[in-house]
Amino acid sequence: MDIDFIYLLCLGLCLCYGDEEENEELPIPSISAWPSSVVRCKSNVTLRCWTHFQNVTVTLGKLHNSGYQQELRSAAKEAEFHLTHVQPEDAGGYFCAYRTAASHRWSARSQHLQLVVTDGVGGGGGNSPRPSNNKRIILTTFSCLCISLLFVSIYLIYRCTQQGSSHEEPPKSDTESDHVCKYEHEASCAE
């Protein structure tokens, strides 16, 4: 009887452990581009997806394009997706997800990686800043200019109010003739 109880206990523990593993969320993978996420047209780039487990199936997807999907099996903790002769239409946000052999569910998506494809014209090639960086530079410059003008305005207002208060006439002091006038006025009112 004791052996039957131990067998049932071990079986129950094994089944419960398996249930916990099924319900566990897989850690989120990460994605990177090599040699860079900014590449020239017709060049090659490798998108690497890093997982937390070995022997996984990894999928590469593209934001706003549900029809784009590449899938491969990897024995290591990373999977490489080679994009060759990239074109402007290859630009966009990429993400990856994975699943293990034990789990039939996919992990959450990685953060997306923005792939920028440049035309290579103008000598800058892949080193030209992205349009979003230009907007940030313009916005930052405009903000600094506005703050500077605000400080100059406050300074000028302060200086004008200080000069305006020095031009006012000082209050008259009570002189003897003022007392006499006040006294006569009060006396005439009393009569």
Backbone bond lengths (Angstrom), bond angles and torsions (degrees), N, CA, C in turn:
res aa  C-N    CA-C-N  psi(-1)  N-CA   C-N-CA  omega(-1)  CA-C   N-CA-C  phi
1 M - - - 1.444 - - 1.514 111.73 -
2 D 1.304 117.24 -38.31 1.445 120.43 178.99 1.526 111.45 -66.39
3 I 1.316 117.19 -36.39 1.462 120.25 -179.90 1.522 110.09 -69.58
4 D 1.308 117.86 -38.80 1.466 120.28 177.09 1.527 110.90 -62.38
5 F 1.314 115.84 -40.03 1.454 120.44 179.42 1.537 110.52 -63.92
6 I 1.321 117.29 -43.17 1.461 121.74 179.62 1.529 110.23 -64.14
7 Y 1.351 117.17 -41.76 1.463 119.98 177.85 1.533 110.79 -60.93
8 L 1.316 116.68 -45.20 1.461 120.13 179.48 1.529 111.82 -64.73
9 L 1.329 115.76 -39.28 1.461 120.08 178.79 1.538 110.42 -62.96
10 C 1.330 116.81 -46.59 1.474 120.97 179.05 1.529 110.77 -63.07
11 L 1.313 117.47 -42.03 1.457 121.39 179.31 1.532 110.61 -62.62
12 G 1.320 116.06 -43.73 1.466 120.73 178.98 1.520 111.41 -63.87
13 L 1.328 117.92 -42.17 1.456 121.16 178.73 1.529 111.44 -64.57
14 C 1.313 116.40 -40.61 1.461 120.29 178.92 1.521 110.73 -64.46
15 L 1.315 116.91 -42.83 1.460 120.17 179.54 1.519 111.20 -65.82
16 C 1.322 117.23 -41.04 1.468 120.59 178.92 1.513 110.31 -65.42
17 Y 1.328 118.31 -39.70 1.459 120.94 178.84 1.521 110.62 -62.99
18 G 1.296 116.55 -40.37 1.465 121.20 178.33 1.514 111.25 -64.40
19 D 1.343 118.36 -38.50 1.460 121.75 178.10 1.523 110.95 -64.96
20 E 1.345 117.29 -40.64 1.456 120.09 179.55 1.513 110.24 -63.34
21 E 1.336 116.98 -40.30 1.452 120.63 -179.66 1.530 110.98 -64.60
22 E 1.320 117.38 -37.16 1.463 121.30 179.79 1.520 111.24 -65.95
23 N 1.358 117.36 -36.57 1.454 121.28 -175.20 1.526 113.01 -87.07
24 E 1.340 118.02 -9.06 1.448 120.36 -179.54 1.520 111.02 -70.22
25 E 1.320 115.36 141.66 1.457 121.12 175.57 1.521 108.28 -81.20
26 L 1.307 116.29 137.24 1.460 120.66 176.77 1.525 109.16 -77.69
27 P 1.332 117.97 141.55 1.470 119.57 177.25 1.530 111.00 -60.90
28 I 1.307 115.61 149.66 1.464 121.56 -177.43 1.529 109.29 -73.28
29 P 1.329 117.84 133.54 1.467 120.03 177.92 1.528 111.02 -77.82
30 S 1.324 115.80 172.98 1.466 120.25 175.20 1.524 108.34 -125.82
31 I 1.319 115.79 158.79 1.460 120.99 -176.60 1.528 108.63 -132.92
32 S 1.336 115.54 144.04 1.465 120.78 177.42 1.523 108.57 -144.82
33 A 1.336 115.15 165.31 1.469 121.04 179.63 1.516 108.88 -120.66
34 W 1.331 115.59 140.67 1.449 120.38 176.73 1.512 109.16 -130.32
35 P 1.289 122.79 129.80 1.458 127.63 8.96 1.532 113.71 -81.52
36 S 1.336 118.64 -18.73 1.455 121.53 -178.55 1.524 108.88 -162.24
37 S 1.334 115.88 162.77 1.458 119.33 175.77 1.528 111.20 -87.11
38 V 1.337 117.32 -3.34 1.461 122.63 174.11 1.526 106.27 -114.39
39 V 1.342 116.81 112.96 1.465 121.20 -175.17 1.520 110.27 -130.24
40 R 1.324 114.94 157.00 1.468 120.63 176.53 1.520 110.20 -79.86
41 C 1.294 113.94 153.73 1.457 121.22 176.60 1.533 108.87 -59.50
42 K 1.312 116.72 141.96 1.461 126.28 179.95 1.523 113.78 69.30
43 S 1.341 118.15 13.06 1.463 120.59 175.51 1.529 108.64 -98.54
44 N 1.325 116.58 -179.12 1.463 122.22 -178.17 1.525 109.84 -112.39
45 V 1.312 115.77 148.64 1.459 121.44 175.64 1.525 107.85 -144.32
46 T 1.326 115.84 146.59 1.463 121.41 177.69 1.521 108.64 -113.64
47 L 1.325 116.67 124.53 1.463 121.62 175.12 1.524 107.06 -97.64
48 R 1.331 115.92 123.61 1.467 121.45 -177.42 1.514 109.45 -110.01
49 C 1.318 114.38 130.29 1.463 120.90 176.62 1.528 107.55 -109.80
50 W 1.324 116.26 123.75 1.462 122.12 -178.76 1.522 108.82 -103.94
51 T 1.342 116.48 124.50 1.467 121.70 179.64 1.524 109.20 -111.25
52 H 1.314 116.39 176.36 1.460 121.28 179.94 1.528 111.87 -100.58
53 F 1.321 116.48 -1.19 1.461 120.70 -177.32 1.525 110.16 -133.43
54 Q 1.316 115.05 159.55 1.462 121.37 172.87 1.518 108.63 -94.87
55 N 1.327 115.73 167.68 1.465 121.96 178.90 1.527 111.29 54.13
56 V 1.307 115.21 63.47 1.461 121.37 -178.04 1.531 110.15 -124.02
57 T 1.314 114.60 159.66 1.456 121.40 170.40 1.519 106.32 -102.20
58 V 1.325 116.81 124.55 1.464 122.31 -175.49 1.524 108.82 -114.88
59 T 1.312 115.61 138.43 1.457 120.67 176.40 1.528 109.08 -119.84
60 L 1.325 115.72 140.93 1.453 122.64 176.38 1.517 107.40 -112.52
61 G 1.308 116.58 127.35 1.457 121.09 -179.82 1.511 110.83 -125.90
62 K 1.322 115.37 166.91 1.456 121.81 -179.98 1.522 108.75 -122.92
63 L 1.331 115.85 131.66 1.461 120.36 178.92 1.519 110.24 -61.61
64 H 1.303 116.41 144.14 1.471 124.23 177.66 1.533 112.46 61.90
65 N 1.333 117.31 21.12 1.463 121.11 177.60 1.528 107.11 -148.26
66 S 1.317 115.96 83.37 1.468 120.09 -176.05 1.520 112.37 -67.21
67 G 1.327 118.38 -17.34 1.459 121.45 179.23 1.519 113.36 -79.75
68 Y 1.346 117.08 -15.35 1.464 120.04 -178.41 1.527 108.89 -88.57
69 Q 1.307 116.76 120.09 1.462 120.71 176.13 1.520 109.07 -158.71
70 Q 1.328 116.23 129.75 1.454 122.81 172.06 1.516 107.11 -120.24
71 E 1.292 116.60 140.00 1.459 120.69 -177.92 1.523 108.85 -133.89
72 L 1.332 115.48 138.30 1.459 118.70 174.94 1.514 110.57 -149.04
73 R 1.308 114.20 158.42 1.465 122.17 -179.67 1.522 107.33 -98.65
74 S 1.321 117.83 134.35 1.456 121.84 -177.86 1.524 110.20 -129.58
75 A 1.337 116.15 133.20 1.456 121.25 176.76 1.526 110.79 -83.43
76 A 1.322 117.50 -20.44 1.469 122.08 -179.33 1.526 110.17 -94.73
77 K 1.328 115.46 -174.13 1.461 120.67 178.03 1.520 112.15 -89.30
78 E 1.315 117.42 6.31 1.457 121.15 177.61 1.520 109.65 -135.79
79 A 1.312 114.60 151.36 1.463 121.03 176.70 1.517 107.34 -129.10
80 E 1.325 116.42 138.69 1.461 121.12 -178.73 1.523 110.40 -113.31
81 F 1.321 114.71 129.83 1.462 121.65 176.21 1.524 106.92 -113.83
82 H 1.329 116.71 118.36 1.464 121.89 -176.76 1.524 109.71 -95.18
83 L 1.320 115.44 121.10 1.463 121.56 174.61 1.523 106.48 -105.90
84 T 1.322 116.78 117.22 1.459 120.72 -176.83 1.523 110.19 -109.90
85 H 1.323 114.95 148.04 1.470 122.53 178.79 1.529 110.65 49.40
86 V 1.331 115.99 54.02 1.466 120.36 -175.93 1.523 111.02 -61.52
87 Q 1.287 115.08 145.71 1.462 124.71 -180.00 1.532 108.42 -118.97
88 P 1.328 117.84 165.91 1.470 119.76 178.60 1.532 113.15 -55.15
89 E 1.334 117.52 -32.64 1.473 118.83 179.40 1.529 112.37 -70.71
90 D 1.343 118.18 -12.63 1.465 121.36 175.89 1.527 111.83 -80.00
91 A 1.318 117.10 -14.03 1.464 121.05 178.96 1.528 108.97 -66.43
92 G 1.321 115.47 150.59 1.462 120.34 177.98 1.512 111.23 144.03
93 G 1.322 115.37 -172.25 1.459 121.60 -178.49 1.517 111.10 -92.14
94 Y 1.314 116.75 128.93 1.465 122.92 178.23 1.519 109.72 -115.65
95 F 1.318 116.55 150.84 1.459 122.60 177.32 1.520 108.29 -144.18
96 C 1.325 116.27 164.38 1.459 119.81 175.13 1.526 109.50 -136.46
97 A 1.326 114.57 160.27 1.456 123.55 176.13 1.527 106.51 -147.49
98 Y 1.323 117.47 165.37 1.464 120.04 -178.69 1.524 110.27 -148.62
99 R 1.319 113.71 167.17 1.460 120.30 171.19 1.520 107.64 -144.05
100 T 1.322 115.47 149.71 1.458 120.97 179.14 1.519 108.92 -91.70
101 A 1.322 115.40 171.22 1.467 119.53 178.28 1.530 110.39 -67.03
102 A 1.331 117.33 -33.30 1.458 120.80 -178.63 1.529 112.08 -77.83
103 S 1.323 116.70 -30.57 1.461 120.73 -177.34 1.528 109.48 -99.35
104 H 1.289 116.06 133.71 1.463 120.00 177.95 1.530 111.44 -95.96
105 R 1.330 115.91 0.71 1.466 120.44 178.85 1.513 109.99 -102.43
106 W 1.333 115.57 153.01 1.453 121.38 178.58 1.526 110.02 -85.77
107 S 1.307 115.90 150.69 1.462 120.70 173.30 1.528 108.55 -70.22
108 A 1.300 114.85 171.67 1.469 119.02 172.43 1.523 108.02 -69.45
109 R 1.309 116.12 159.16 1.466 120.89 178.98 1.523 110.73 -69.19
110 S 1.326 115.30 148.89 1.459 120.21 172.98 1.526 108.38 -71.11
111 Q 1.325 115.60 168.69 1.457 117.90 170.07 1.517 106.80 -63.79
112 H 1.311 117.21 149.26 1.465 117.28 -176.58 1.527 110.90 -80.65
113 L 1.316 113.66 150.10 1.460 122.72 177.88 1.520 107.11 -110.15
114 Q 1.319 117.08 125.91 1.460 121.36 -178.19 1.523 108.84 -89.48
115 L 1.320 116.72 113.70 1.459 122.34 177.17 1.521 108.16 -93.48
116 V 1.336 116.52 125.24 1.459 122.68 -179.56 1.522 107.56 -112.85
117 V 1.322 116.56 127.17 1.463 122.56 178.40 1.518 107.48 -110.76
118 T 1.348 116.10 118.59 1.466 120.93 -179.82 1.520 109.45 -100.55
119 D 1.328 115.27 161.13 1.467 118.92 -179.50 1.519 112.14 -87.92
120 G 1.326 117.90 -11.51 1.459 120.89 177.62 1.517 113.57 78.89
121 V 1.335 119.22 5.62 1.462 122.83 -179.30 1.524 108.79 -85.39
122 G 1.312 116.89 146.11 1.455 120.87 175.97 1.507 113.47 94.10
123 G 1.297 119.56 8.27 1.450 122.65 175.49 1.514 113.13 76.80
124 G 1.343 118.64 -20.72 1.457 120.38 -179.53 1.503 111.54 -76.67
125 G 1.326 116.71 -36.88 1.465 120.82 178.77 1.502 111.56 55.83
126 G 1.317 115.50 -126.93 1.455 121.09 -176.67 1.509 113.47 -75.13
127 N 1.349 117.97 -7.22 1.445 119.60 -177.88 1.516 113.17 -91.14
128 S 1.323 118.25 -3.34 1.461 119.99 -179.23 1.518 109.35 -71.59
129 P 1.347 116.50 139.49 1.464 118.50 -178.50 1.515 111.35 -68.98
130 R 1.303 114.80 152.12 1.453 119.88 178.26 1.523 109.63 -72.89
131 P 1.350 116.68 155.59 1.466 119.43 -179.39 1.519 112.65 -57.28
132 S 1.310 118.98 -34.52 1.462 120.47 -179.07 1.527 110.65 -64.73
133 N 1.353 117.56 -32.69 1.457 120.04 177.11 1.527 110.38 -69.15
134 N 1.330 117.81 -37.52 1.464 120.37 177.18 1.520 110.67 -62.16
135 K 1.308 117.35 -40.99 1.466 120.96 178.59 1.523 110.46 -63.24
136 R 1.332 116.53 -39.93 1.466 119.98 178.96 1.516 110.74 -64.63
137 I 1.318 117.34 -41.28 1.460 121.01 -179.87 1.522 110.04 -63.12
138 I 1.318 117.52 -45.20 1.464 121.57 179.56 1.530 110.22 -63.78
139 L 1.325 117.00 -44.43 1.464 120.65 179.77 1.521 111.46 -63.44
140 T 1.321 117.25 -42.06 1.465 121.05 179.14 1.519 110.94 -64.56
141 T 1.320 117.32 -44.01 1.465 121.25 178.72 1.529 110.83 -62.25
142 F 1.325 116.90 -45.16 1.461 121.36 179.03 1.528 110.73 -62.10
143 S 1.320 117.78 -41.71 1.466 121.72 179.80 1.526 110.78 -63.63
144 C 1.334 116.84 -44.26 1.466 120.16 178.81 1.521 111.02 -62.74
145 L 1.315 117.06 -40.82 1.458 121.44 178.56 1.534 110.71 -62.68
146 C 1.324 116.77 -44.32 1.471 120.51 179.31 1.525 111.55 -63.24
147 I 1.322 116.97 -41.56 1.467 120.24 179.41 1.521 110.12 -65.72
148 S 1.338 117.31 -40.47 1.465 120.57 177.95 1.523 110.49 -61.91
149 L 1.331 117.41 -45.16 1.469 120.55 178.65 1.529 111.21 -63.34
150 L 1.297 117.18 -35.12 1.458 120.73 177.88 1.527 110.44 -64.02
151 F 1.330 117.30 -44.71 1.463 120.20 178.60 1.526 111.53 -64.46
152 V 1.321 118.08 -40.94 1.474 121.29 177.66 1.527 109.50 -62.92
153 S 1.311 118.15 -42.72 1.472 121.44 179.26 1.526 110.94 -62.32
154 I 1.313 116.63 -44.72 1.473 119.88 179.48 1.521 110.23 -62.32
155 Y 1.330 117.47 -41.75 1.462 121.27 178.78 1.529 110.75 -62.14
156 L 1.335 116.94 -46.08 1.468 120.14 -179.55 1.525 111.23 -64.28
157 I 1.311 118.10 -41.20 1.470 120.95 177.91 1.519 109.99 -62.75
158 Y 1.302 117.13 -41.66 1.462 121.15 178.93 1.523 110.70 -62.56
159 R 1.332 116.81 -45.37 1.470 121.07 -179.44 1.530 110.68 -64.30
160 C 1.328 117.46 -41.39 1.465 120.57 -179.65 1.522 111.10 -65.61
161 T 1.297 118.33 -39.87 1.467 120.15 179.87 1.522 110.77 -70.26
162 Q 1.324 118.71 -31.19 1.457 121.21 177.31 1.520 110.71 -70.73
163 Q 1.333 117.18 -41.00 1.463 121.06 178.99 1.521 110.43 -70.07
164 G 1.303 117.91 -35.92 1.462 121.62 179.78 1.514 111.71 -65.45
165 S 1.301 118.46 -35.42 1.456 120.62 -178.94 1.523 110.93 -75.64
166 S 1.326 121.07 -24.52 1.467 122.49 179.18 1.527 111.44 -78.96
167 H 1.321 120.87 -20.02 1.460 124.14 179.51 1.520 112.21 -84.42
168 E 1.297 118.58 -11.73 1.460 120.17 179.44 1.522 109.20 -69.73
169 E 1.357 115.00 149.85 1.458 119.31 179.21 1.517 108.90 -75.27
170 P 1.306 115.06 140.23 1.466 117.20 178.23 1.528 109.20 -69.90
171 P 1.302 117.15 152.15 1.462 118.82 -179.96 1.533 110.27 -63.66
172 K 1.370 115.10 142.44 1.473 120.17 -178.19 1.509 109.02 -72.31
173 S 1.313 114.32 142.53 1.465 118.66 177.69 1.517 108.48 -85.48
174 D 1.284 116.66 155.16 1.458 120.76 178.64 1.530 108.55 -74.28
175 T 1.290 115.52 117.49 1.473 119.78 178.32 1.526 107.96 -103.52
176 E 1.293 115.00 174.97 1.457 120.04 -177.36 1.523 111.00 -66.85
177 S 1.349 116.27 -37.06 1.457 119.53 -179.13 1.530 110.40 -67.65
178 D 1.321 117.33 -33.53 1.458 120.45 177.38 1.526 109.88 -64.27
179 H 1.339 115.82 -39.88 1.471 118.98 179.67 1.517 111.16 -65.28
180 V 1.328 115.32 -38.13 1.451 119.93 -179.67 1.516 109.53 -65.17
181 C 1.358 116.54 -44.86 1.461 120.14 -179.58 1.515 110.32 -62.46
182 K 1.284 115.63 -42.70 1.456 118.16 179.83 1.532 110.22 -64.74
183 Y 1.335 115.65 -39.50 1.455 119.28 -178.74 1.513 110.66 -65.86
184 E 1.345 118.03 -43.47 1.442 121.89 179.79 1.524 110.55 -65.11
185 H 1.317 116.26 -39.63 1.468 120.12 179.42 1.516 111.64 -64.16
186 E 1.317 115.69 -40.79 1.465 119.69 179.49 1.545 110.89 -69.89
187 A 1.345 115.36 -33.38 1.441 119.18 179.73 1.520 110.83 -70.13
188 S 1.355 116.78 -38.44 1.450 118.90 -179.38 1.533 110.11 -70.62
189 C 1.319 116.89 -31.22 1.451 119.73 178.90 1.507 110.84 -72.55
190 A 1.316 117.74 -28.51 1.444 121.45 -177.21 1.523 110.98 -75.23
191 E 1.325 117.23 -27.29 1.465 119.89 -178.74 1.436 111.20 -75.64
